[in-house]
């Protein structure tokens, strides 16, 4: 079961903040950052409280811990945010930990919904600025197509649509699903309350809560925040020393072993060295085409030293439990790379090949999980090679696929010699951001080769 997996990996440790779950009752769930709890969040808890009191149920907040749903460090600590939620009317807090520095939201949403269903949550409360009917209609289209990860950014309340769609998908596993209660987004003077704006105003006001922010917060949140500020616990920050040290020293191959780092990002990071401030890292990643969410995720992965293998294995474990939708399975990512490489080799533009794959086109030839490539070796380097030696893969500053290996007496670097289709395939796998790749030296009758291994 999912809960067993979380306990085993120290990701799922319930904290009894107010009262234990009672046998025979249902749970009303909310999943949130609550950083900090503002009056919009109070409206959510009030709605959940209303439902719970009608049925003698409990209001349970699934509170993100460690990193936010958008992959950033929290402004206020988990303990402080838990107190805020309990003061606002929640019965119990359950930590969501170990996900948001490893996985994108496309993967964390199915995991969080599955956790709730397994815990006994029946009703789920959220807010949106469009009607539940319209959200359900949007979600149904994606469910019908079997698409859960590619929901367009321009859709209103995109994440709520994702929750609706994944909830329908998980019904196949659990034969039950969450009953959604969607309330209007709470606004003040016509504007949605923004936790980001509240945090910024406090920081810009020399860590004192200005009236403009205080009027958006319940009194209990203001009191707890003031205590946390006085203790020096707010704001939470990244470990800048570790983050900058790794980005200043990691090789190209080691950077590409970090989850969510593609070849362009690794090149931009190296080009932008030396880093002393977080905004310098942001600038480099933005040059590589990373948006704010992916920038925060890769920075969190670097800070926690999250590898591609770690993310790959985590997703596979959830796949085994039937929690990951088919379009997000790791084998599908590998198959798509091979499909696009094959079609590109036939002259089809890669953008068109991606669209073809999403629409269901496939080829009979399965993606290879290992293949051999050649190297450019000098005669004196050959004597240093041994069969089975590990090699590292990277993309050099000239955008060439390369390998390097350390022998007993020297370091050898060489571009890879591969057919065009395999060049495209390998580059797409590198840019997948979480498919692990490893390589070894093999001796064959025709000479030394690099054997590339994909995924498992």
N, C-alpha and C positions, 0 to 999 in steps of 0.2 A: 504494500500500500504506500501511497505518497507520504503519509505522515512518518512511516518507518524510515523512509529514505531521508527525510529531513532530520530526524533525530540522529540517525547514524552519522550524518555529515555535519552535525552541529549547526544546521541551518534553521531548525524548527524547534525552538525551546519556548514553550508557553510560559508566560509570566502571569501569576495570579495577582492582578492588580487590585481587585476589589472583592470578587466572589468567584467561586469555582462554577463550572458548568453544572447544571442540575440535570439529572436523568429525567427523560420524559418531556423535556421542553424543547421548543424550537428556538433558533437563533436568528436575530435580525442583524445583518452584516453591513459594514461600511469598510471600504479599503481606501487608505489615504496616507498622505504625508503629514498633514496638519502642522505645517511649519510656518507660522504658529496657527493654533486654532483661532479662526476669526468668526465673525457673525454669520457668514455664509455657511461655514462648517456647522455652526450651532443649529442652523435650519435643518441640515441633514440629520443631526442627532435628534432634534425635536421630532422629526417625522418618524425616525426609527423608534423613538421612545413612545410615540403615539401607537404605533403598530404593536410594540412589545407589551404595553399596558393593556391593550385590548385582549391579548391572548395569554397574558402572564408569561411572556417570553423574555429573553435577554438581548440587550443591545451590545454587540461585540464589534470593536474596532480592530481591523487588521492593519496595524500601523507599521509602515516601512521603517526599518532600522538599518543603520550603517550608511546607506546611500539612498537618496530619494528616487522616486520613480523616473525622474529625468537624469539620474546618474550623478547627482551632485552631493557634496557633503551637506549635512543639515545645518541650518542656522541655530536651531535649538536642539538639545539632546533628546534622545528617545525617552528618557525618564521624565523630562520636563513636558514633552508633548503628551505623554501618557497621562500626567496629572491634569493637563489642560482638558483632555478628552473626557476624563472621569468627572471633572468638575462641571463639564458641560452636559452631563447626563448619561454617559456610557456606563455599562455595567462591568465590562471586561476588555482588556487589551491583549491582543495576540501579536507578537512581533513577526514581521516578514523580513527575514535576514538572509544574506548570502546571494541574493538574486541580482540586484540592480547595478553592481559593478561587474557582472558577468554577462548579462543577457539584455537584449533589446526588449522593448515593451511587447512586441509581437510574441515573445516567448514567456514573458513574466505574467501576462494576463491569463493564459490557460492554466498556469501553475497556481496562481492565486485563486482562481475560480474553483479549481479542483480541491484545493485545501479547504475552502469554505464548504463545499458540498460534503466532503468527507467529515468535516467537523459537525455537520448538522444544520448549517445555515439554510434557511428556507426563503427568507425575504432579503432583498438587497436594495439599499437606498443610494441613489446618486442624483446629480443635478444636471440639467441640460437646458439650452435655450431654444430647443425645437421639441415638438410633441413626441411622446413615446410612440405614437402610431407611425410617424415619419421615420423615426430611428429604426423601428422594427422593419419597416419597408426597405430601408437602405440595407440593413443587416441581412435580410432574407435574400437579397440579390447576391451578396457575397457567399452566403451559405450554399446557395444553389450552384454557384460557379466553383465552390470548393476553395475559395480564396479568402484567407484570413490575415495575411501579412501585408498585402498590397493595397490597403484601403487608402484612396487618394487623400492628400493633405488638405485639399480645398473643401472637403465635406465638413459641415458644421458638427461639432461635438464628435469628432472622428474616433476618439478613444471610447466613448460610450457605445458607438456603433460596433466597435471591436468587441466590447464586453457582451453585447447582445448576440453577435455572431458566434463567438466562442462558446457562450452558454448553450446555444443550440447544438453546436458540435459535440460538446461533452455529454449531452443527453444520451448519445449513442453508447457511451461507456457506463454512465450511472443510472440511466433510465429515470432520472429526475433532474431538475434544473432549478436555478434560482428564479424566484418571482421578483421581477424588477419593479421598483417604485421610483419613478422619476419626478422630481419636483423642479419648479423653475429655478434658474440660477438667481441667487439673491444679489440685488443691485442696490447701490447707494447713489442717489442723484443720477440714475440711469446708467451707471458704470458698474461692471462686475468687479467684485472685490478681488484683489490680486495679492497673494502672499508675497510674491516677488517685490511688488511695490512697497508693501509694508516693511519688509526686511531692508530694502534700500533706504527708505526714509529714516529708519532707526539708525542705520550705519552713518548716513550723511548728517544726522543730528548728534553726532559724537556719542553714540550708544545710549541716548536718552529717547524715550518713546514720545514723539511729538503728538500734539492733539489730533493732527490729520490722520495719524495711524491709530491712536487710542480709540477714536470714535468708531473704528471698524472692528474693534476687539471687545469680547466680553470682559467684564471686570476681573474675572478669575484669571484669564490669560495675561492681562496687564500685570497683575500681582506676581504671577509665576515668572513672567519674563523679566520683571524688575529684579526679582531675587536672583535669577540666573545671570543677569548682566552684572549685578553686584559681586557675584562669586567668580566672575571672569569666565563663565562657561559659554557665553554667547559673544560672537558668532563662532560656530564650528568652522574649521578650516581644513584644507588639504595639508598633507605632509609635504611641504614644499621641498624640504631637503632631500627626501627620497625621490620625489618626482623629478626634480631637476638633475639629480645625480644620474639617474638611469637614462634620462633623455640626453644627457651630455656625454655618456660613456658607452651606451649599448651600440654594438655593431649593426650593420644593416640586417644581417641574418637574425640577430637576436631581437631587433625591433620587430621583424616580421613574424617572430614566434609569439609576440604579444597579441592577445585577442583584440580584434577590431581595428588592427593596424594594417592598412593596405600598402602597396608599393609606393604610391604617390605620397602617402603620409610619412612613410619611413624616409623617403628622399627629402621631403620638406623639413622634417625634424633635423636631419643631419645638416642640411644647408643652413638652418637657422641657429645652429649652435654658436655661442654658449648661452645657456638659459640661466637666468637668475630670478625671473619673475613669471608668474602664471600667465600674464597677458602676452608675453612673448611666445609661449607655447600655443595659445589661442591663435595668434597671428600665423604661425607656421601651419597649423592644421587647417585654418581657413584657406590658406594658399593651396592646400591639397584638395580643396573642395568639400571639406567636412563642415556640416552645419552645426548649430549649437548643441543639439542633443547628442550627436555622434562624437563631437569634440569632448563633451563631458564624460561620455562612456569610455572612450579610449584613454583619457587621462586617469579615470578611476581604475581601469585595467592596468595601466602602467604603475600606478601607486600601489596596487595590491599584487602586482606581478602575476596577473592572470594570463595563462597561456592559452593558445588555440586548443591544445589537447584537453585542457581542463574544461573549456566551454563545450567542446565537441562531446566529451564523455558525459557531461551533465545533460546535454540535450538528448543524447542517446538513451540515458537512463529514464528520462521522462517519456521518450518515444516508446520504450518497452512497456511502460505503464498505460499507454494509450492516451496520453494527455496532450501530445503535440499534434496539431492538425497536419494532414498529409502534405500540404504545400510547403510546410516548414521543416520537413524531415531532412536530416543531413544528407541522406543518399540522394534526395531530390536536388539538393544544391550541387552535388557532384555530377549527377546526370545532366543537369542543365548546362554545366560548364562543357561537358563533352558534346552535347547537342549543338550548342552555339559554335564550338570549335569545328565540328563536322560541317555544319551549314556554312560557316565562314570560309572553310576550305573549298566549298562549292561555289563561292562567289556571293553568297547571301550576306548583306550587311549585318553586323552583329546585333544592332538594335532591332532589326526585323526578326532575327533568329530568336532573340529573347521573347518578343511578342508571340511568335509561333509556339514556343515552349509553353508560355503561360496559357495559351488557348488550347493546349492539349496535344500538340504535334510531338511525335516521338520517332526515334530511329531504332531499328532492331538491334544494332550493335551496342552492347553495354559499355559503360565507361570503364576504362582500364584502371585498376587500383595500384598497378605498378608498371613501370616502363623504363627503358634504358635510353640514356643520352650519352653523347661523346664529349670529350674534353680536348683542349689544346694543351699538350704537354711537351715540355722540353726534355731532351734525352736524359739529362742528369736528374730530373724529377721522377722519372719512371722508377729508378732504383729505390726510391723512398716509399713506394706504394706497397700496401699489403691488402690482400683480399678481405673485405668486410669492414674496412675502416669507415667511420662515420664521416659524412660530409654535410655542409650547411648550404642551403639555397638562399639566394637573394637576388634583387634587381639592382644593377649598378647605376651610377649617375648618368650613364648613356642609355638607360632603359633596356639593358640587355639582361637576359636571364643568365645567372652565373652560379658557380659553386665554389666553395673554398673548403680546404681540409688541412688539418694539422698532422704532420707526420712526426716521427721522432726527431728529425733534424731540420725541418723547414715547414713554412706555411705555403700552400699552393693555392693559387686562385686561377680560375679559368671560366670563360664564357661556356655555356652549354651548347652542344650541337644537337639540334632536334629538328624533325620535320615540322613544317609550318603549322600543321594541325595541332601538334603536341605543344608547340610554343604558345599558341592561343589557349589551349586547355590548361597548361600549367599557370599561365599568367592569370586566367580567370579564377583558378583555385587560390592563388596567392591573394587576389583581391576579394575573395569571398569573406575574408576577415576572421573566420574561425575554423576552416578546414585545415587540420594539421598535416604537415608535409615533412617527411624525413628522407634522407638519402644515404646511400652506402656505395663504396667503391667495390666493383666486381670485376674479376679477371675473366675474360672470354677469349675464345680462339682468335678473334679479330683484334684483341687488345683490351685496354682498360676502359671501363664504362662507369657512368654514374647511374645507379638504379634509384629511381624516385618512387616512394611509397605514399599513397594517398589515403588519408583517414586511418582506418583500421589496418 
